[in-house]
Amino acid sequence: MSDHLPPPPVTAPDPTQAPAVDLWDAVDDLCAWLDANRPVEGREGLLLRILKLSEEVGEVAEAVIGATGQNPRKGTTHTWDDVRSELCDVAVTALVALRTLTPDAREVFARHLARVTHRSLGAPRPDPSDG
């Protein structure tokens, strides 16, 4: 009997597990990349970046119509995974647009989310770990 254990099996990375990415670091990186590669500068460039959000929302609508087969000429052309992906594009595009307007996007968003949460849900529930 051998005292050596066999090596553990080598497994491929699980493609369903997303790598750990800090949201705001990623937004900062995307914003910097876009800034370095934008063909239009100044106020017009800023407005075009914000208008990109409308394009992404349109892609959500297209995916929903495609997932539900609402266009009889085209039939079912998308999946609900496509809709989820397009919604993520909307969220990323909105956060990048916000970051373009202010370097304090993280704080601006956190304060706004707190106001919306309070307005919708009332006072936050006490954290059970507080005591």
C-alpha positions as CSV (number, residue, x, y, z in Angstrom):
1,M,0.0,0.0,0.0
2,S,1.4,3.4,-1.0
3,D,1.7,6.2,1.4
4,H,1.2,8.7,-1.4
5,L,-2.2,9.9,-2.3
6,P,-3.0,10.4,-6.0
7,P,-3.1,14.1,-7.1
8,P,-6.5,15.7,-7.2
9,P,-8.2,15.6,-10.6
10,V,-7.6,18.6,-12.7
11,T,-10.9,20.3,-13.4
12,A,-11.7,23.0,-15.9
13,P,-13.0,26.3,-14.6
14,D,-16.8,26.4,-14.2
15,P,-18.1,28.7,-16.9
16,T,-21.3,29.3,-14.8
17,Q,-19.2,30.9,-12.0
18,A,-18.5,34.6,-12.7
19,P,-15.0,35.8,-11.8
20,A,-14.9,38.2,-8.8
21,V,-15.0,41.7,-10.2
22,D,-15.4,44.8,-8.2
23,L,-18.3,46.7,-9.8
24,W,-17.0,50.2,-9.4
25,D,-13.4,49.3,-10.4
26,A,-14.8,47.8,-13.5
27,V,-16.9,50.9,-14.2
28,D,-13.8,53.1,-13.7
29,D,-11.8,50.9,-16.1
30,L,-14.6,50.9,-18.7
31,C,-15.0,54.7,-18.4
32,A,-11.2,55.2,-18.8
33,W,-11.1,52.9,-21.9
34,L,-14.0,54.7,-23.5
35,D,-12.4,58.1,-22.7
36,A,-9.2,56.9,-24.4
37,N,-11.0,55.6,-27.5
38,R,-13.9,58.1,-28.1
39,P,-14.1,59.7,-31.5
40,V,-16.1,62.7,-30.2
41,E,-14.9,64.9,-27.4
42,G,-16.4,67.6,-25.2
43,R,-20.1,68.1,-24.5
44,E,-21.2,66.2,-27.7
45,G,-19.1,63.2,-26.6
46,L,-20.7,63.3,-23.1
47,L,-24.2,63.5,-24.6
48,L,-23.5,60.7,-27.0
49,R,-22.4,58.5,-24.1
50,I,-25.6,59.2,-22.3
51,L,-27.7,58.5,-25.4
52,K,-26.0,55.1,-25.6
53,L,-28.3,54.2,-22.8
54,S,-31.4,54.6,-25.1
55,E,-29.8,52.3,-27.6
56,E,-29.3,49.6,-24.9
57,V,-32.9,50.0,-23.7
58,G,-34.0,49.5,-27.3
59,E,-32.1,46.2,-27.4
60,V,-33.9,45.1,-24.2
61,A,-37.2,45.7,-26.0
62,E,-36.0,43.9,-29.1
63,A,-35.0,40.9,-27.0
64,V,-38.3,40.8,-25.1
65,I,-40.2,41.0,-28.4
66,G,-38.0,38.2,-29.8
67,A,-38.3,36.1,-26.7
68,T,-42.1,36.3,-26.7
69,G,-42.4,35.8,-30.5
70,Q,-44.4,39.0,-30.8
71,N,-43.3,39.6,-34.4
72,P,-45.2,37.1,-36.5
73,R,-42.9,37.6,-39.4
74,K,-39.8,36.7,-37.4
75,G,-41.2,34.4,-34.7
76,T,-39.1,33.6,-31.6
77,T,-35.6,35.1,-32.2
78,H,-34.3,35.6,-28.7
79,T,-34.2,33.8,-25.3
80,W,-34.8,35.1,-21.8
81,D,-31.0,34.8,-21.3
82,D,-30.7,37.4,-24.1
83,V,-33.1,39.6,-22.2
84,R,-31.1,39.2,-19.0
85,S,-27.9,40.0,-20.9
86,E,-29.4,43.1,-22.4
87,L,-30.6,44.3,-19.0
88,C,-27.1,43.9,-17.7
89,D,-25.8,46.1,-20.6
90,V,-28.4,48.7,-19.6
91,A,-27.1,48.7,-16.0
92,V,-23.4,48.9,-17.1
93,T,-24.1,51.6,-19.6
94,A,-26.0,53.7,-17.0
95,L,-23.2,53.3,-14.4
96,V,-20.6,54.3,-17.0
97,A,-22.7,57.3,-18.0
98,L,-23.0,58.3,-14.3
99,R,-19.2,57.9,-13.8
100,T,-18.7,60.1,-16.9
101,L,-20.7,62.8,-15.1
102,T,-18.9,62.5,-11.8
103,P,-15.8,60.9,-10.3
104,D,-18.0,60.3,-7.2
105,A,-20.4,58.0,-9.0
106,R,-20.1,55.3,-6.3
107,E,-21.2,57.7,-3.6
108,V,-23.9,59.4,-5.8
109,F,-25.4,56.1,-6.6
110,A,-25.3,54.8,-3.0
111,R,-27.0,57.9,-1.7
112,H,-29.7,57.7,-4.5
113,L,-30.2,54.0,-3.8
114,A,-30.7,54.7,-0.1
115,R,-33.3,57.4,-0.9
116,V,-35.2,55.2,-3.3
117,T,-35.0,52.3,-0.9
118,H,-36.3,54.4,2.0
119,R,-39.0,55.9,-0.1
120,S,-40.2,52.5,-1.3
121,L,-39.6,50.3,1.7
122,G,-39.6,52.8,4.6
123,A,-36.9,52.8,7.3
124,P,-34.3,50.1,6.8
125,R,-34.7,46.9,8.9
126,P,-32.2,46.7,11.8
127,D,-29.2,44.5,11.1
128,P,-29.5,41.4,13.3
129,S,-25.7,41.4,13.7
130,D,-25.9,44.8,15.4
131,G,-27.1,43.4,18.5
